[in-house]
Each structure stands twice: as structure tokens, then as C-alpha cells.
């Protein structure tokens, strides 16, 4: 009986870990996109290169405050790229 319980616990733990690895929405800081993917994402969000506001970035991150390093209420390309490479952009 103990072996069966231990086996179930191990299987549940392994499945949980696999789900986190296979789900890109669960990325952690430091596991961001490549430079090319970040550039493509920035171009999609801001085709003309202008700064973007919180509402325009909402589909890409839930952590606007961490990305807005100069606290001006908008993101420029440098802030976006840094956050993207750190894994804060989906």
C-alpha cells in the first residue's frame, strides 16, 4: 500500500513538472525569447516604433510595472526588449 501511494505521488509530481516545461505561458524570468522573436513581437505591438501603453501591452504580459523601468507609464523598445529577453513577455 505504501508503495502504491509513493508511486502515485511520484507520478503526480512528474506530470506537474512536465506541464510547466511544456506550457510557454508558465515561463519564468530569465527564460525569454530570442532576440529575433523579441524584435518580431515589438514590431507587432508597435509597428511605428512609438512607446506603448499598459492597455496595448496587456495581451502580452501581466507585469507592466516591472517592464516600465523608468516609471513613465509607457514602454519604449529598450524596456520591451529587456523584458522580453527576461521572459516577461508572452
DSSP file (Angstrom, degrees, kcal/mol; ACC not computed):
  #  RESIDUE AA STRUCTURE BP1 BP2  ACC     N-H-->O    O-->H-N    N-H-->O    O-->H-N    TCO  KAPPA ALPHA  PHI   PSI    X-CA   Y-CA   Z-CA
    1    1 A X     >        0   0    0      0, 0.0     4,-2.2     0, 0.0     5,-0.2   0.000 360.0 360.0 360.0 -42.3    0.0    0.0    0.0
    2    2 A X  H  >  +     0   0    0      1,-0.2     4,-2.6     2,-0.2     5,-0.2   0.897 360.0  52.4 -62.5 -39.4    2.8    2.4    0.8
    3    3 A X  H  > S+     0   0    0      1,-0.2     4,-2.4     2,-0.2    -1,-0.2   0.895 108.1  50.9 -63.6 -40.0    4.5    1.6   -2.5
    4    4 A X  H  > S+     0   0    0      2,-0.2     4,-2.1     1,-0.2    -2,-0.2   0.914 111.7  46.8 -64.5 -43.3    1.3    2.4   -4.3
    5    5 A X  H  X S+     0   0    0     -4,-2.2     4,-2.3     2,-0.2    -2,-0.2   0.923 113.0  49.2 -65.1 -44.5    0.9    5.8   -2.6
    6    6 A X  H  X S+     0   0    0     -4,-2.6     4,-2.4     1,-0.2    -2,-0.2   0.898 109.9  52.0 -61.6 -40.8    4.5    6.6   -3.2
    7    7 A X  H  X S+     0   0    0     -4,-2.4     4,-2.4     1,-0.2    -1,-0.2   0.911 109.5  49.2 -62.4 -43.6    4.1    5.7   -6.9
    8    8 A X  H  X S+     0   0    0     -4,-2.1     4,-2.4     2,-0.2    -2,-0.2   0.908 110.8  50.3 -63.3 -42.5    1.1    8.0   -7.2
    9    9 A X  H  X S+     0   0    0     -4,-2.3     4,-2.3     1,-0.2    -2,-0.2   0.919 111.5  48.0 -63.0 -43.8    2.9   10.9   -5.6
   10   10 A X  H  X S+     0   0    0     -4,-2.4     4,-2.5     1,-0.2    -2,-0.2   0.916 112.0  49.5 -63.8 -43.3    5.9   10.4   -7.9
   11   11 A X  H  X S+     0   0    0     -4,-2.4     4,-2.3     2,-0.2    -2,-0.2   0.900 111.4  48.4 -64.2 -40.9    3.7   10.3  -11.0
   12   12 A X  H  X S+     0   0    0     -4,-2.4     4,-2.2     2,-0.2    -1,-0.2   0.914 112.4  49.1 -65.1 -42.8    1.7   13.4  -10.0
   13   13 A X  H  X S+     0   0    0     -4,-2.3     4,-2.1    -5,-0.2    -2,-0.2   0.917 111.8  48.4 -62.7 -43.5    5.0   15.3   -9.3
   14   14 A X  H  X S+     0   0    0     -4,-2.5     4,-2.2     1,-0.2    -2,-0.2   0.901 111.3  49.9 -64.5 -41.0    6.4   14.2  -12.7
   15   15 A X  H  X S+     0   0    0     -4,-2.3     4,-2.1     2,-0.2    -1,-0.2   0.890 109.3  51.7 -65.8 -39.5    3.3   15.2  -14.5
   16   16 A X  H  X S+     0   0    0     -4,-2.2     4,-1.8     1,-0.2    -1,-0.2   0.908 110.6  48.2 -63.8 -42.2    3.2   18.6  -12.9
   17   17 A X  H  X S+     0   0    0     -4,-2.1     4,-1.8     1,-0.2    -2,-0.2   0.901 110.8  50.7 -64.8 -41.1    6.8   19.3  -13.9
   18   18 A X  H  X S+     0   0    0     -4,-2.2     4,-2.2     1,-0.2    -1,-0.2   0.874 107.6  53.7 -65.2 -37.2    6.2   18.2  -17.4
   19   19 A X  H  X S+     0   0    0     -4,-2.1     4,-0.9     1,-0.2    -1,-0.2   0.917 108.3  49.1 -64.8 -42.4    3.2   20.5  -17.7
   20   20 A X  H  < S+     0   0    0     -4,-1.8     3,-0.3     1,-0.2     6,-0.2   0.875 112.5  48.3 -64.8 -37.4    5.3   23.5  -16.6
   21   21 A X  H  < S+     0   0    0     -4,-1.8    -1,-0.2     1,-0.2    -2,-0.2   0.880 114.5  45.0 -69.7 -38.4    8.0   22.7  -19.1
   22   22 A X  H  < S+     0   0    0     -4,-2.2     2,-0.7    -5,-0.2    -1,-0.2   0.513  97.8  79.7 -86.5  -5.1    5.6   22.3  -22.0
   23   23 A X    ><  -     0   0    0     -4,-0.9     3,-2.1    -3,-0.3    -1,-0.1  -0.868  58.5-167.5-107.6 102.8    3.5   25.4  -21.3
   24   24 A X  G >  S+     0   0    0     -2,-0.7     3,-1.2     1,-0.3    -1,-0.1   0.715  84.4  69.7 -63.5 -19.3    5.2   28.5  -22.6
   25   25 A X  G 3  S+     0   0    0      1,-0.3    -1,-0.3    -3,-0.1    -5,-0.1   0.648  92.3  60.5 -70.3 -13.3    2.8   30.7  -20.6
   26   26 A X  G <  S+     0   0    0     -3,-2.1    -1,-0.3    -6,-0.2    -2,-0.1   0.008  76.2 145.9-100.4  27.4    4.4   29.5  -17.4
   27   27 A X    <   -     0   0    0     -3,-1.2     2,-0.3     1,-0.1     5,-0.1  -0.319  39.0-140.9 -67.3 148.8    7.8   30.9  -18.3
   28   28 A X    >   -     0   0    0      1,-0.1     3,-1.9     3,-0.1    -1,-0.1  -0.743  35.3 -77.6-106.6 157.3   10.0   32.2  -15.5
   29   29 A X  T 3  S+     0   0    0     -2,-0.3    58,-0.3     1,-0.3    -1,-0.1  -0.216 119.3  33.0 -52.6 140.2   12.2   35.3  -15.6
   30   30 A X  T 3  S+     0   0    0     56,-3.8    -1,-0.3    -3,-0.1    57,-0.2   0.335  96.9  89.3  94.1  -6.5   15.4   34.6  -17.4
   31   31 A X    <   +     0   0    0     -3,-1.9    55,-0.2    55,-0.7    56,-0.1  -0.289  62.8 145.4-115.9  47.3   13.8   32.2  -19.9
   32   32 A X        -     0   0    0     53,-1.2    53,-0.2     1,-0.2    52,-0.1   0.040  50.5 -77.9 -80.1-174.2   12.8   34.7  -22.5
   33   33 A X        -     0   0    0     51,-1.3    -1,-0.2    56,-0.2    54,-0.1  -0.264  51.6 -92.5 -78.0 166.3   12.5   34.7  -26.3
   34   34 A X     >  -     0   0    0      1,-0.1     4,-2.4    -2,-0.0     5,-0.2  -0.287  41.7-102.4 -70.9 165.4   15.4   35.0  -28.7
   35   35 A X  H  > S+     0   0    0      1,-0.2     4,-2.4     2,-0.2     5,-0.2   0.884 122.3  52.1 -57.8 -40.7   16.4   38.5  -30.0
   36   36 A X  H  > S+     0   0    0      2,-0.2     4,-2.2     1,-0.2    -1,-0.2   0.905 110.4  47.2 -65.5 -41.1   14.7   37.8  -33.3
   37   37 A X  H  > S+     0   0    0      2,-0.2     4,-2.3     1,-0.2    -1,-0.2   0.876 111.7  51.2 -68.3 -36.6   11.4   36.8  -31.6
   38   38 A X  H  X S+     0   0    0     -4,-2.4     4,-2.6     2,-0.2    -2,-0.2   0.913 109.7  50.1 -65.4 -41.8   11.5   39.8  -29.3
   39   39 A X  H  X S+     0   0    0     -4,-2.4     4,-2.4     2,-0.2    -2,-0.2   0.919 111.4  48.6 -60.8 -43.8   12.1   42.1  -32.3
   40   40 A X  H  X S+     0   0    0     -4,-2.2     4,-1.9     1,-0.2    -2,-0.2   0.899 111.6  49.5 -64.4 -40.3    9.1   40.5  -34.1
   41   41 A X  H  X S+     0   0    0     -4,-2.3     4,-2.0     2,-0.2    -2,-0.2   0.913 110.8  49.8 -65.2 -42.4    6.9   40.9  -31.0
   42   42 A X  H  X S+     0   0    0     -4,-2.6     4,-3.2     1,-0.2    -2,-0.2   0.916 110.1  50.6 -62.2 -43.0    7.9   44.6  -30.6
   43   43 A X  H  < S+     0   0    0     -4,-2.4    -1,-0.2     1,-0.2    -2,-0.2   0.867 110.2  50.5 -63.2 -36.5    7.1   45.2  -34.3
   44   44 A X  H  < S+     0   0    0     -4,-1.9     3,-0.4    -5,-0.2    -1,-0.2   0.883 117.0  39.6 -68.2 -38.0    3.7   43.6  -33.9
   45   45 A X  H  < S+     0   0    0     -4,-2.0     2,-0.3     1,-0.2    -2,-0.2   0.865 133.6  20.6 -80.0 -37.7    2.9   45.7  -30.8
   46   46 A X    ><  +     0   0    0     -4,-3.2     3,-1.8    -5,-0.2    -1,-0.2  -0.677  64.8 175.4-134.9  79.3    4.4   48.9  -32.1
   47   47 A X  T 3  S+     0   0    0     -3,-0.4    -1,-0.1    -2,-0.3    -3,-0.1   0.801  86.4  43.8 -57.0 -31.3    4.7   48.9  -35.9
   48   48 A X  T 3  S-     0   0    0      2,-0.1    -1,-0.3    -5,-0.0    -5,-0.1   0.447 113.6-115.5 -95.0   0.3    5.9   52.5  -36.0
   49   49 A X    <   +     0   0    0     -3,-1.8    28,-0.3     1,-0.2    -2,-0.1   0.507  65.7 144.1  82.6   4.1    8.3   52.1  -33.0
   50   50 A X        -     0   0    0      1,-0.1    -1,-0.2    26,-0.1    -2,-0.1  -0.321  60.1 -87.7 -73.2 159.5    6.4   54.5  -30.7
   51   51 A X        -     0   0    0      1,-0.1     2,-0.3    23,-0.1    25,-0.2  -0.258  45.9-137.9 -61.5 155.7    6.2   53.9  -27.0
   52   52 A X  E     -A   75   0A   0     23,-2.3    23,-2.6    -3,-0.1     2,-0.1  -0.896   6.1-131.8-123.1 150.9    3.2   51.7  -25.9
   53   53 A X  E  >  -A   74   0A   0     -2,-0.3     4,-1.3    21,-0.2     3,-0.4  -0.413  32.5 -98.3 -95.4 171.6    0.8   52.0  -23.0
   54   54 A X  H  > S+     0   0    0     19,-0.6     4,-1.1     1,-0.2     3,-0.4   0.892 120.0  53.5 -55.3 -45.9   -0.3   49.4  -20.5
   55   55 A X  H  4 S+     0   0    0      1,-0.2     4,-0.3     2,-0.2    -1,-0.2   0.830 107.2  51.1 -65.8 -31.6   -3.6   48.7  -22.3
   56   56 A X  H  4 S+     0   0    0     -3,-0.4     3,-0.3     1,-0.2    -1,-0.2   0.787 114.5  43.9 -74.0 -26.7   -1.8   47.9  -25.6
   57   57 A X  H >X S+     0   0    0     -4,-1.3     3,-2.3    -3,-0.4     4,-1.2   0.566  83.7 100.1 -93.9  -9.5    0.6   45.5  -23.9
   58   58 A X  T 3< S+     0   0    0     -4,-1.1     3,-0.3     1,-0.3    -1,-0.2   0.812  77.8  55.2 -50.1 -40.4   -2.0   43.7  -21.8
   59   59 A X  T 34 S+     0   0    0     -4,-0.3    -1,-0.3    -3,-0.3    -2,-0.1   0.715 111.9  45.8 -67.6 -15.5   -2.3   40.6  -24.1
   60   60 A X  T <4 S+     0   0    0     -3,-2.3    30,-3.0     1,-0.3     2,-0.3   0.670 122.5   6.7-102.0 -19.6    1.5   40.1  -23.8
   61   61 A X     <  -     0   0    0     -4,-1.2    -1,-0.3    -3,-0.3     3,-0.2  -0.992  40.3-153.6-159.9 153.6    2.2   40.4  -20.1
   62   62 A X  S    S+     0   0    0     -2,-0.3     3,-0.2    26,-0.2    -4,-0.1   0.223  90.2  71.8-107.3  10.4    0.5   40.9  -16.8
   63   63 A X     >  +     0   0    0     25,-0.3     4,-1.2     1,-0.2     3,-0.4  -0.395  47.5 145.8-126.6  54.4    3.5   42.6  -15.3
   64   64 A X  H  > S+     0   0    0      1,-0.2     4,-2.1     2,-0.2     3,-0.4   0.875  70.3  60.9 -59.8 -40.2    3.7   46.0  -16.9
   65   65 A X  H  4 S+     0   0    0      1,-0.3    -1,-0.2     2,-0.2     6,-0.2   0.880 103.3  49.6 -58.8 -41.3    5.1   47.7  -13.8
   66   66 A X  H  4 S+     0   0    0     -3,-0.4    -1,-0.3     1,-0.2    -2,-0.2   0.825 112.6  48.4 -67.6 -30.3    8.2   45.5  -13.9
   67   67 A X  H  < S+     0   0    0     -4,-1.2     2,-2.0    -3,-0.4    -2,-0.2   0.829  94.4  76.0 -77.3 -32.7    8.8   46.3  -17.5
   68   68 A X    ><  +     0   0    0     -4,-2.1     3,-1.4     1,-0.2    -1,-0.2  -0.513  59.1 167.7 -81.7  75.4    8.3   50.1  -17.1
   69   69 A X  T 3  S+     0   0    0     -2,-2.0    -1,-0.2     1,-0.3     6,-0.1   0.733  73.8  47.4 -69.0 -23.8   11.7   50.7  -15.6
   70   70 A X  T 3  S-     0   0    0      4,-0.2    -1,-0.3    -3,-0.2    -2,-0.1   0.396 102.9-132.3 -96.9   4.2   11.7   54.5  -15.9
   71   71 A X    <   +     0   0    0     -3,-1.4    -2,-0.1    -6,-0.2     4,-0.1   0.814  64.5 131.7  54.0  38.5    8.1   54.6  -14.4
   72   72 A X  S    S-     0   0    0      2,-0.4    -1,-0.1     0, 0.0     3,-0.1   0.426  77.6-110.5 -98.5   1.6    6.8   56.9  -17.1
   73   73 A X  S    S+     0   0    0      1,-0.3   -19,-0.6    -5,-0.1     2,-0.3   0.460  90.9  76.4  86.6   0.4    3.7   54.8  -17.8
   74   74 A X  E    S-A   53   0A   0    -21,-0.2     2,-0.5   -20,-0.1    -2,-0.4  -0.917  71.6-128.6-135.6 163.9    4.8   53.7  -21.2
   75   75 A X  E     -A   52   0A   0    -23,-2.6   -23,-2.3    -2,-0.3     2,-0.2  -0.955  17.4-161.3-114.2 133.1    7.3   51.2  -22.6
   76   76 A X     >  -     0   0    0     -2,-0.5     4,-2.4   -25,-0.2     5,-0.2  -0.491  41.9 -91.5 -97.6 179.0    9.9   52.0  -25.2
   77   77 A X  H  > S+     0   0    0    -28,-0.3     4,-2.8     1,-0.2     5,-0.2   0.873 124.7  53.1 -60.6 -39.0   11.7   49.5  -27.4
   78   78 A X  H  > S+     0   0    0      2,-0.2     4,-2.2     1,-0.2    -1,-0.2   0.918 111.0  45.5 -65.1 -43.2   14.6   49.1  -24.9
   79   79 A X  H  > S+     0   0    0      2,-0.2     4,-2.3     1,-0.2     5,-0.2   0.918 114.8  48.7 -64.8 -43.0   12.3   48.3  -21.9
   80   80 A X  H  X S+     0   0    0     -4,-2.4     4,-2.6     1,-0.2    -2,-0.2   0.938 112.1  48.0 -61.5 -48.0   10.2   45.9  -24.1
   81   81 A X  H  X S+     0   0    0     -4,-2.8     4,-2.5     2,-0.2    -1,-0.2   0.896 111.1  50.4 -63.3 -41.3   13.3   44.1  -25.4
   82   82 A X  H  X S+     0   0    0     -4,-2.2     4,-1.3    -5,-0.2    -1,-0.2   0.935 114.2  44.5 -62.2 -45.8   14.8   43.7  -21.9
   83   83 A X  H  <>S+     0   0    0     -4,-2.3     5,-3.0     1,-0.2     6,-0.6   0.875 112.1  53.1 -66.0 -37.1   11.6   42.3  -20.5
   84   84 A X  H ><5S+     0   0    0     -4,-2.6     3,-1.3     4,-0.2   -51,-1.3   0.932 109.4  47.1 -63.2 -46.5   11.2   40.1  -23.5
   85   85 A X  H 3<5S+     0   0    0     -4,-2.5   -53,-1.2     1,-0.3    -1,-0.2   0.754 109.9  55.2 -68.0 -24.7   14.6   38.6  -23.1
   86   86 A X  T 3<5S-     0   0    0     -4,-1.3   -56,-3.8    -5,-0.2   -55,-0.7   0.474 121.1-107.1 -86.5  -2.8   14.0   38.1  -19.4
   87   87 A X  T < 5S+     0   0    0     -3,-1.3    -3,-0.2    -4,-0.4    -2,-0.1   0.652  86.8 120.1  89.8  15.7   10.8   36.1  -20.1
   88   88 A X      < +     0   0    0     -5,-3.0     2,-0.4    -6,-0.2   -25,-0.3   0.522  61.3  71.2 -91.1  -5.8    8.3   38.7  -19.0
   89   89 A X              0   0    0     -6,-0.6   -28,-0.2    -5,-0.3   -56,-0.2  -0.929 360.0 360.0-111.5 134.3    6.6   38.9  -22.5
   90   90 A X              0   0    0    -30,-3.0   -29,-0.1    -2,-0.4    -1,-0.1   0.427 360.0 360.0 -91.9 360.0    4.5   36.0  -23.7
